Amino acid sequence: MAVAEAVEQAVELRTRAVAEAQAARPAEAVKLLRKALRALPVTTGNHEVTTIRAKVLATLAFAEAETGSVADGLVHLGTASDLVNGLPEGPLRSAARGLVNHQHGVILIRARRNAEALELFDLAIPALEAAESTPAANPELLATAYMNRGFTYIELGRPGPAEENQRRCLELAVEHDLPQIKGKALGNLGEIAQLVGDVPGALAYHEQAEAAFRDTAPALLARTQIDEARALLSAGVLDDAARHLDEALPVLREHRSTQDLAEAEVARAAVALLQDDRALARHLAGTAHRRFLRRGNEPWAEVAALTRMRAEADPALVSRPAKSSPAKAERLAERLAEVGLPDESAMARMLAVRLALARGDVDTAEDVLERVPSPRKLSPIDHRMLLRLCRAEVALARGQTRRALAQARAGLDELGAARDRMGGLDLVCGTAVHGLELARLALNLVLSDASTDADARRVLAWQEKTRAQVYRYEPQPAIDDPALAEAVTELRGVLRMIQQARLERRPTAPLERRSTALQREVNRLGWHTSHWGKPRPVCSPEEIIEHLGDRAMISFAGPGEDLAAVVVSGGRTRLVRLGRREQALEVARQLHADLDALAPDDLIEPLVSAVSQSALHRIATLNEYLFGDNGIPMELIDGRELVVVPFGGLYSVPWESLPTLRGRAVSVAPSATAWVSAAEAPATDGKVVLVSGPDLPESVSELTHLRTVYPDAVVLDGERATTSAVLAAMDGAKLVHIAAHGTHEPANAMFSRLELVDGGLLAHEVARLHRPPEHIVLAACELALSHIRPGDEPLGFAGAMLASGSRTVVAAVNQVGHRSAALTMTDYHRRLVSPNAQDLAETMTDYHRRLASGTQPARALAEATAADPLRRPFILLGAG
């Protein structure tokens, strides 16, 4: 083969190999590059051959470092560097030198040897720029060099120069039409946004990167999923982070992208830790550790070792296994510091502090804590929370309760500042996961010492500081986003097709996959349309007492094994200890199952009788537990309207079914602050809207009655009850009543929905109304149910309405028969409008006068459900 032909073949093979490497297929790149080397003649006098051989070896260095070890790659770089040194001075040598230095820097980045990598990029970029405007110019490589130098600055925690380099890379990528490099630069801008705490901004950039890769380099989507998952992990959105990584892992295994695969395993292990799946966390961290060791990537291997130790140390805080010890954690901290990872080193030392405390060695714990550096400006929020927790636990071990609570208060304030920057209810809720242990410590501490009314107020103050923070935000108007609207519309159609396919017993797997993808897209778009809202301050006990007036409030808490309640009544607070928490929660779970079984309208009488007896037994048991001889004293709540702030599984209780509360006006709220916010929501003079969804056998009868109650109402039924029409009518309405099938989605509560004529109306959509209805009634199954997020943050369809600014939301916590729903809601509205009316005719004549002087919503609901509490499991969420 002639030299020219051999050079041409090698150039073509290397070009293909570069494309494979950039598309995250390094194993394929290695095959092509080895073939290119074999094609080149062995000669020392031909500069063109020498140059091509050096380029092939430099590219092979990166590919083999990805599939094998860092040492393998560096060997090829040494040979390539020697070849470049033999070239004559000029643009050709300058470009080749820039390539070799750049590839060397890239390999060192992947090994987290960032300071060395930065020095190499500082050499590579001037060399590549020196070759510009010559035949040796390589704008793609120059753009990539700026990108990688910017990424190195990210790793070094320097967002300013990182962004400057990424912006320069973007300019070159746009100028020279380099879509893959543009996508990578956008992804790096997402990393910078996350570095400075802007998680919504980070997700927006990652979304743009994903769009850039989708058509040009689909193999790179897995890398983007890792980055997105890390951003979601920092916001505590664990289920979505896990889904991203679970999709990326098989792709990375298939392409033998060893570095990315191991990074994904470490990230997935971190998610598993927060999901309390320690076995999975240990397995994945151990696998990643072995992969990094085989690659010779010591820094990343130590990161994996830290993750594995965290998984092992969780049970060590109780059972003290020998494999987890303070000394071992300290040694790991030293190794992490040696490889230039200060945040991870601090994390390992904090782990050592907690392990020492678990062994009762307070002196060692205090000594190690003194060596934990103060957080850097860009330290992650979970590191900050862990340091606060360590300080609080050491103070507590020394008997310094005030200092421990001061650390908890400061930490939760820091967490609140991070939450304030989030966009979307999911992100706002998710951040609570990082403060769980700190909140639990503080609440347990104040509960353990509480004995007087003043102590009870202190418990109430800490309850408010640690629970349901998402409901204290004043939502900002959503930014209209055509892409979001389009994704929601498609999702609605897919959900409808899934429903139809199930009815016809056809396979749904492809539709389910598309639904999952669309839900992710809707979430992602919603996260960065704007920050969720303006934070309101947490209410103090004095403010709560003032707003309650003649009402009473029961605020439940269960941070440890016992359940307690703070009762606020008549201007006083009382702490009541109720015994084992799990007993009450188990009865609540059993009651929920019984009431679901009672829902169908056509149950045969023997089954109704049997299940009713079971439900009545559960109700009596729960009532005795909460309000019996050892429960909340009746004199505290007698004759008063009641506000209930549940805990965990108690959110599923239809409170007015309990004998003690039957016929009593009860409002349910996720926190006292949320109740005050709802009570202060401005009244509106908007319209009344009545909506009926499809396939409801009793809906015609229900709306017929309600039309006589509300003669001036906007009525949307039949083909008029579309999602767009209902959303438009809800915006700014005074009262909205929707009779429709409802679906609660426990895995992703923001996709709970009401079925309308053209598909599901999603909680995600109603939460973004510009002017949410003041009062909304959801005559549908289980839409008052919530998915309890970390930090006792309940979120579901009804909760989304309350969080978005509605004052009053009436909905069911169980499945409910159409007939029961229709009768309950007709009676509810009649009582709401006119408590003294004997028939509906009087109501029609003077609706507005009777509404103004009539029964308040909570009282109306109590009277409407009292006739059949087992089959009318509605609650009033918010202020009634």
N, C-alpha and C positions, 0 to 999 in steps of 0.2 A: 504494500500500500504506500502511495506517495505521501511525503511529509504533509503537503497541503491538505490532502484528503483526510489524513489521520487527524490533523488539527481541527478540520471542519467537523469530523465525527465527534471528537472529544468535546468541542464547544457545544454541539447540539445535545450530547448526553448530559453535560453539566447544566445546561439551561433547563432541561427536563428535571434534573435532580434538584435544582434550586426550587422549582415549582412544587415538587413533592415535599421538600423540607418545609417550605412556607405554608403548605397545606396540612402540616402536622402529620406527615407520613415519612418519618426519617428512615425507616427500614427500607422503603422503596428507593429513597435517595441514595442510600449506601450501595445498593446493587448497581445503580446507574453510574455512580462515581467510580466504582472499582472497574467497571467495564470501560470507562473513559481512560483510566490509567493504563489499562492493557492496550488500548488503541494507540496511545502515544509512543513514538519511537524513542529509544534510549539514546539521547544525544546531549552533549554539553555545549555545543556551539550555536545552536539555533535559539535566539532570544524569544521567538514566538512560542516555540515548544516549551521553553522554560517557563514562560509566563503562564501558559495554559495549565501546565503541570502544577505550578504553585497555586493557581486558583482552584483547580480540582482538589488538591490536598487540603486547602483551607476550608472548602465546603465540606469535604469528607470529615474533617476534624469535628465540625459541629454535629454532623449527622451521627457519627460514631459515639460522640459524647452523649447524645440523646438516647441511643439504643444500647450503649455499653457503659463506659465509665469516662469520667473526666480525663483520667490519665491517658486512655486510648486516643482521645481527641488531641490532647496536647502534644503527643508524639508526632502526629501528622503536621501540626503547626510548626514544630521545630524544623522539620524537613522543608516545609514551604518557605519559612523565613530564610533558611540558608540559600534556597534557590533565588529568592528576591534579592538577596545581597549580591548575587552574581550578575544582576542586570545593570546596564549602564544608567547613569543619572538621567532623569527626564520624566515626562508625564506617565509613561508606561510603568516605570519603577514606582513612582509615587502612588499611582492607583493600586498597584499590586500590594505595596506596603500598607496602604490604607485598608485593603481587604483583609490582610493577615491580622493586623492589629484589631480590626473590628471583630473578626471571628473569635480571636482570643478573648476579647472583652465579653462577647456573648456567652462563651463557655463559662467564664468566671462569674457572670451574673447568675447563671443557672445554679452555680455552686454557692451562691450568696457570698462570694468574695468581692464585695461591691467596691471597696476603695481601690483595689487593684484594677477592676474593670473600668472604673472611671478614668484612671490614668491612661489606659489603652484607648478609650474612646476620644480622649483629649488629643491623643496622637493621631488617631485614624481620621478624624473629621478634617483637620487642616490638610492632611495628605490627599484626601479625596477631593477637597475643594481646589487644591492646586492642579488637579487634572481636569477641572471643569473647562469647558470651551475647547477641549482637545478631543481627538478620536478616542482617547482612553477614558473619557468621562463616563461615569455610571451614576446617573441621578437616582436610580432606585436604591443603590447601595448607600448613597449619601443620605437619602431620606430615612433609610433604615437605621443608619448610624445615629442620626439625631433622635430617632424614636428610642433606640436602646440606651443612649446616654440619658434621655429623659426618664426612662424606666429605672435606671440606676439611681438617679436622684430621688425617685419615689422610694426605692428601697432604703435609701439613706435618710429618709424623712425630711427632704428639702423640697416642699411643693412649689416654691417660686421658680427656681431654675428647671424643675421637672416640667412645669407647664410651658415655659419658654421653648424648651426643646421639642415638646410635642406639637406646639403650634407651628414651629418651623417645619417639622416633619409633615404636618397637614398641608402646609403651603406647597411643598414639593410634590406631595402625593396628588393634590388637585391639579397642579401645573402640568405634571407628566402623566396624568391619568393612571394612577396606581391604586386601584380600589382596595386590594388586600392590605396594603400599608396604611391606607386611610382608615380602614376598620380597626387595625391594631392601635393606631394612634388614638382613635376615639375610645377604645377600651382602656388605654393608659390614662386618658383624661378622666375616665370613670374611677380609676384607682386613685388619682389625685383628689378627686372630689370626696371619696371615702376617707382618704387620709386626713382631710380637714373637717370631717364630720358631716358632710353633705350627702347623706345616703340617697335621698330622692334624685339629686343631681348625678350621683354615681350610676344609679339604675337607668337614668335617661341616656347617659353616654353608652352604657353597655347595650342598651336597646339599639342605638344607632350602629354600634359595631356589629351586632348580630344581623341587622338588616344589610350591612355592607358585605358580610360573609355569606349570607344565605344563598346568593346566586353564584358568587365567584369562588368561594372556598368553604363549602359546607363542612369540611373536616375541622375547620377552625372554630366551629360553633361550640364544640366541647370545651375548648379553652375559655371561651366567653362565659359558658355556663359555670365554670369554676369561679370566675371573677364575680359574676352575679350572685352566686351562692354565698361568697364571702361577704358581700354587701348586705345580703338578706340576713346572714348570721349575725352581723353587727347590729342589725335592727331587731333581732330576736324572732324573725319570721321563719321559724324552724321547718315547718312542713314544706314550704316552698323551696327553701334552701336544700332540703333533703331530696326533693324531686329533681331539681336541677342536677345535682351530683349523681343521683342514681341513673339518670339518663346519660350523663357524660362518661361514667366509668366503663361501660361495655365498649363504647366507641374508642376510648383511649387504649383499652386492652387490645382491641382489634388492630389498631395502627401502631402498636408497640411504642407509644409515646411515653417512655418510662418516667421522665421527669414530671410531665403533666399528670400522668396517672397517679404517681405517688403523692403529688400535691393534692389531687382530688381526694385521695384516701385520707389524708390528714384532715382536710376540711370536713369530709363526711364524718370522721371520728369526732371532730369538735361538735358537730350537730348532734350526733348520738349522745355525747356527754350531757348536753343541755336537755335532751329528751329522756334522760335517765336510762339509757340503754348502754350500760357500762361494758357488757360483753362485746357488743358490736364495736364500741369505741376501742377497746383493747385490741381486738382482732385487726381492725383496719390500721390503727397506728403501728402495730407490730409489723404488718405487711409492708407498710410504707417505709418503716425504718430499715427493713432489710433491703428494699429496692434502692434507697438512698446510699446505703453502705456499699452495695455492689457498684453503684455509679461513682463512688468515691466522693460523694457530696456530703461532707461532714456537717456543715451548718444545717442543711435540711434534715439530716439524720438526727441531729440533736433536737430539732423542733418536733420531729415525730416521737422521739423519746420522751419529751416533755408531755405531749398529748397522751401517750401511753401511761406515763406516771400519774397524770391527773385521773385517768380512768381507774388505775389501781388504788389511788389514794382515797377516793370517795368511800369505799368500804373500810379503809384503814382508819377513818375518823371514828369508826364504831368498833371494828373488830381487831384493829391493829395487826394486820399480817406483816410478817418479817420483811417481805419484798419492798414495802414502802416505809421509808424512814427519813427523818429530818436530814441525816448526814448524806444520804443518797441524793436527796433533793438539792442540798447545798453543792455537792460535787457537780451535779448537772448544771446548776446556776453558773458555776465557775466556767464550765466548758462553753456554755452559751455566750457568756461575756467574752471569752477568748475568740470566738468566731464572729464577734461584732453584732450580737443580737441583744441589745440592752433590755427591751421590753420583755422578751422571753426569759432572759436571765432574772429579771425582777419577779416574773410569774413563778419561776421555780423556787425562788427564795420565799415567796409568800406561801407556796405549798409547804415548804419546810416549817414555816411558822405554825401553820395549822396542824401539821403532823406532830410537832412538838407539844402543842396544846392538847391534842388528843391523848397524848401519853402523860399528861399532867406535868410536863417539864416547862413551867412558865418562864424560868430563867433563860433557858435556851431559846424559847420562842421570842422573848423580848430582845435578846441579843441579836438574833437573826433579823428581826424586824428593823432594828436600828441600821442594818446594812442594806435594807431595801431602799433604793433611791426614790426621791419624790417623782411623781409622774412627769414625763415630758409634756410639752404643749400638745403634741400629737399622739400621746399614748391612747390606746383604744379604751372605750368606755368600760368594757368588762374588766380590764386591768385596774382601772381606777376604783371600780366597785369592790374588787377583791382586796385592794389595799385598805380601803375603808373598813371592810369586814375584818381583816386581820387586826387592824388597830383597835376596833371595837371589841374583838374577842380577847385580845391581850388585856385591855382595860378591864373587861368583865372578870377575867381570871384574877386580876389584882383587886377586885372588889370596887373598882372605880366606875360605878354605874352611870354617873353623869357624863363622864368622858366617853363611855361606850355609846350612849345615846347621842352625844354631840357628833360622833363619827357617823352614826347612822343618819342623822339629820343632814349632815353635809353631803354624804354620799347620795342620798335620795334627791337632794337639790341638784347635784351634778347630773343625775340621771334625768331629772325633769328638763334641764337645759338641753340635753341631747334629744329628748322626746319632742321638744318644741320645734325642732327643725324638720320633723318628719312630715311626709305627705301621704295621706291615705290612712284610714282607720287601722288597717292591718299593721302598718309600720308603727303607728302611735301606740297601739296595744302591745306590740311585740317587744318593745324596749324594756318592758317591765321584767322580762326574764333575767336581766342582768342584776336586778336589785332584789331578787327573791330572798336570798339568804339574809341579806342585810335587813330587809323589812321584817322577816320572820324573827330575827334576833331582837329587834327593837320591840316588837309587839309582845313577844314572850316575856321580855324583861319587864315591861310596864305592867303586864297582866300578873306576873308572879308577885309583885309587891303591892298590888291594888287592894285596898280594903275600905277606903272612905269614898264619899261622893266626889271629893276633889280628885282622888285617884281615878275614879271612873271617867271623869272629864279628860284626864290625861290619856287614858286608853282610847277614848273616842277621838281625841286629836290625832293619835298615832294611827288609828284605823283609817281616818280620812287621808292621812299622808301616804298610806301604803296601798290603797285600793282604788280600782276603777278610775284611774286618772284620765282615761280617754274622754270621759263624760264632762270634764271641766273645761273643754275647749269651745270657744265660740267659732263655729266653722266659717272659713272664708269662702266667698263665692268661687265655685269651680271654674276653671278655664275651659271653655268649649274646645273640644278636641275632635275633629272629624274622624281621625283614625280610631279613637276610642269608641265613638258612636258606631262606626262600621264594625268593629270587632264585637261589640255588644249585640248588634243586630244579627250578625252571623251566629254568635253563640246561642242566642234565643232560638234561631231556626234549628240548630243542631240539637239542642235540648228537646225541642218539640219532636224532631225525627226520632230521637232515642225513645221518647215516651211512646210514640206510635209503633215503633219496631217491637218494643216489649209487649205491647198489647197484642200484636200480631205474631208474637213468638219468633221473631226474626233475629239474627245475630246483630249485636250492637257494638262489638269490639272496635271496628274502625271509627264509628261515630264517637265512642267513648274517648278514644285517643284524640280525636279532633276537638272534643269538648275540653279535655284537659289542656291542650295547647292553647285554645282560645281563652280559657280562664286565666292561664298564666299571662297571656298578652293583655287581657283586660286589667288584671292586677298591676302589671308593670306600667301600663299607660296611666292608670289612675294614680300610682304612687308619685309621679312627678308632674302632674298637672298644676299642683300648687302645694304649699304646706297646708296641713289639714286645718289648722285654725289658730286663733289667738288664745293663749292660755289665760284662764281665770284663776285667781288665787284659791287655794283650798280653804274651805270654811272653817272657822274656829268653833269650838263648842259653844261659845257665847253667841255667835251668829246663828248657829243651828237652833239653839234654844229660842232666840228671838223670832226666827222665821216660823218655828213650829207653833208658837202661840198656844192654843188650847189642845193641839194634837199631841199624840205620843209617838215616839219612835223607838223601834227595836233594831239595833245594829249588831248583827251576829259576827263573831270572829272565831277562827279556829286555826291559829298558826302552829299549834302543837298537837298533842293527842286529845286535848279536851276542847269542848265547845263552850263559848261564853257569849254573853250578850250585854251590851250597854243599853239600858232603857232610859230614855229621856222623857220626862213627864212633869208637868207643872213647874217648869223651870229648874228641876233637879235632875241629876244623873245618878243611876244606880247600876252597879256591876252585878250580874247574876251568873254564877257558874253552873253549867248545865250537864256536866259529866262527859262521858266519852263521846267524842265527835263522830266516830265511825258508826256508832249505833244509830244516831239520828240520820246520817246520810244514807245508811242502808235501808232504813224504813222509807225514806223519801224515794229511793230508787224503786223499791217494791211498789209503793203507791203509784208511781208514774206508770209502771208496767200494767197495773190493774186498770187504771183509768184509760189507758190506750186500748185495752181489751174490751172495755165497755163502750167504745166510741160508735161502732156501726149501728145504724138505725134499725136494722132488721135482725138483731140478735134474738134467738129463741129465749123464752122466759126462763127455763131452768138455768141457762148459761148466765143470763142477766142476774138472776138471784145469787148464783154461786160467786160470781166475780164481785158483785156488789157487797156481799158479806165480807169477802177478803179485803176489798178497798175500805170498807167501814172499819174493819179491824186495824188496818194500817193507819187510817186517819185518827182513830182513837189512841193508838200507841204513840203517834207523833205528837198529838195534842197533849197527852199526858207528859211526854218527855219535855215539851217546851213550856207548858202552862199548868202542869200538875202541882202536887204538893212541893216538889223539889225544883220547880221551874220558875218562870217569871211570875211574880205575885200579881194577882188580878187587880189589886187596888191601884197598881201603877198605870193600868191602861183602861180601866173601867170607864165607860161613858165617853171615851175619846175616839176621834178618828185616828187612824193608825198609819204610820209610815214604816215599812219593813225594808231593811237593808240585808239581803240574804248573804249566804256564804256558800261557795262551791255548789254542791248538789242541791242545796235548798232553793236554788233559783228555779227548780222544776216544780215546786210545790204550789198548787192552787190554794192560796192562803185562806180564802173565804169558805173552803170546804171544811176547815177545822172547826169543831163545835164552838170553841171559845170565840172565834172570829166570825161566825156565820151571821150574816145580816149587818156586819160592821163595815164601814167605809175604810178600805185598805188601799194604800198606794204602795207600790213596790219600786225601789230605786237601787241602782248599783252602788251608790254612796250617798251620804247625806248631802255632800256638795252637789251631786247630780240632781238630787231632789230640789235643792234650793235654786239651782240654775233653771230647772224646768218650771218651778213655781214663779220665777221672775221673768219667764219668757213673755214677751209682749203679746197682748191680745190683738186679734185682727178682725177686721170687718169683712173678711173675704167670704166667698160663697160656700155653700154646702154642696158636696159632691157625693153622689151615690153610684157605685160601680158594681156590676154583676159579671162574673166570669162565666165561662162555658161549662156545660155538663153538670149543673147543680139542680137536682130535682126540686128543691125547695126555694130556689133563688127568686122565682117569679113571685111567689107568695110573699117573701120577705120584702122585696122591693116595692110590691104593691102597698104594703102597710107603710113602709118608710116614705113613700111618695105622699101619703096623706099627712104624715108627721112633718115633712119638709116640702111643702107645695112649690117652693121656689127653687128647689135644688136642681143642679146640673145632673142629669141622669145619663150614664154611659152603660148600655147593656147591648147584648147581641153583637152585631158587627161593629158597633161604635166603641166597644170596650177594647180598644187597641192600647198597646203599651205607650205609644206616643201621645195618644189622646188623654190617657189617664195621667201620665206625668205632667202634661200641660195643665190639666185641670187641678191637680194636686198643688201646683206651685202657687202659693199665696192663699190657699183655701183655709177657711175657718174650721171646717169639719169635713172629714172624708170617711165614708163607710165603704169598705170593699168586701163583698161576698164572693169568694173564689176558692178554688183548691189551693192549698199552700204546701210547700215543701221546705223543711228545714234541712240544711246541708251541714252536718256536724263537722265534716273535715274542712270546710271552707265556708264559714257562716255568711260571708258577704255575697255568696251565690245562692243563698236561700231565696225563694221566689214565690210569687203569686201567679197562678196560671190565668192568662187573659186570652182573648180570642186569637191573637197572633203569636202567642208564646209567653214565656215567663217574664214577669216584671221583677228584676233583680234588686236585692238589698243594695248592691253596689250602685244602682242608678238612683234609688230614692234617697240615698245618703248624700247625693250631690245636688239636690234641688236647691235652686237659688233662694227660695222662700218656702221652707217646709211647712206643711199644714200644722195649724195649732193643735188640732185634735184629730187623731186617726184611729179608726176602728177596723180591725182586721178579723173579719168573721171567717176564719180559715183555720185549718189544723196547725197546731204546734208552732206558730210563728212568734210566740213569746219565748220560745226556747232559745237558749244561747249556748254557743261553744265557749266554755270557760277557759280563757287564755291565761298564761302565766300572770301572777299578781292578782288573781281573782278578777280578771277583766272579762265580764260576760259580753259576748258579741253575737248578734243574730239579726234577723229582719227587724223585729221591733226595737232592739237595741240600736240598730243603725239609724232608725227614725229619731229616737231620743237623742242620740249623739249629734245628729245633724240639726237639732234645734226645735223639734216638736215638743210641745208641753205635755201632752197626754197621749199615750198609746195603749189601746185596749186590744188584747190578743189572747190566744189560748196557749197554755203550756203543754197541752196534750193533743192527741188526735181527738176530733170532735165530730159527731154525726151532723149531717146537713140539717136535719130537722131541729136538733138541739141548738145548733148555731143560729138558725133562723128565728126560733122562738125566743132565745136569749136576747138576741140583738134587737128584735122588734120590741120586746118588753123594755130593754135597756133604753132605747131611744124614746119610747113613750114616757118613761120615768124621767129621763134627762130633760125633756122639754116641758113636761107638766106633771108634777107629782100629785096634783089634786084632780086631774082630769079623769072622769069616769069612762070616757070613750074618746075615740080619735077625732070626732067631729069638732069638739071644742078646740082641740089642738090646731086644726087647720086654720081657724079663724084668726089666731093671733100668735103665730109661732115666735116672733122675736120677743114679745112681751113675756111670754111664759118661759122662754129660755133664760131671759135675764133674771127672773125671780124664782126659777125652778131649782130642782135638785142638782147638786154638784155631781160630776161624773162618777167619783168613787162611791158615793151613796147610791146612785142609780144602778151601778153595776152590782153592788151588794144585794140590792133588792131583786134584781133580775136573775141572779144566780142562785139565790136562796131556795127557790122552788125545787131545784134538782141539782145540788152541788156536785154530785158525782159525774154528771154528763154535761155540765156547763163549766169546764175548768178554765175560765177566763180570768185574767188578772189585769190590773191597771198599772202600767209602767209609766213612771214619771210623777207628775203632780196632779192630783184629782180633787 
